[in-house]
């Protein structure tokens, strides 16, 4: 198992390297360090950035292999991912100003689309990732999302909240529990959503983690962001089932994209069939 950690020398990137290094040490993964060389940056400054990132990882017992690319983070990532396959990519960067995002788009969304493996995106430095929020969708039990979230919680001595969001009453179809139903009643129901929560809780419990189950009603992206803010979660874990056509992207806002666009908290995006080896 090998992780790719990326840095451009920003505080966010160094925080990402530190978090990724701790997770790599916990999971016994080797590390490749991708250093982004900005145009016009003095070579002495670039050497300092590379040395600081290496030293940070070495203090965690990790000796990384070093790769340096000039240009933007997405371009450097694309080139490196063409050379080698990784189990996890960790990136940290300073988000663009509002006008730049309007003109050029969100870097976080570009990265999430670009990277074919789980990617941890850090835009707000955090000392640790102890409070993990995993969104459980209506597409069944997502073992890969739950297991990755669980491994991160174990690495930082944390806890996990599993959140499932049901649509508001006008959008509910026959067979779903009523709004007034309690979480306990919901978990006893024979729906795909209830089974997903039960199986997720069982997996996290087997991993030795404290887990809390929550049920909310509304738009998934809004409820995930609301709960993350109210509970001050350190990390959000979401899937990445992108809309496949322009019409779908217009008519059905993607939950993952909306989360990436509206939070500065660290986000782990996991594609299907990407559970870490246990």
WOLINCOR-V835231 format. One record per helix or strand of 3 or more residues. SS is the DSSP state (hx for helix, st for strand). FROM is the first residue (numbers start at 0). TO is the last residue. If there is no record, write none. Layout:
# WOLINCOR-V835231
ss,from,to
SS,FROM,TO
SS,FROM,TO
This chain:
# WOLINCOR-V835231
ss,from,to
st,1,6
hx,10,26
st,29,36
hx,42,57
st,64,69
hx,72,82
st,87,91
hx,97,103
hx,106,113
st,117,121
st,130,135
hx,142,154
st,158,165
hx,168,170
hx,182,187
hx,191,205
st,210,216
hx,219,229
st,234,238
hx,245,250
hx,254,261
st,265,269
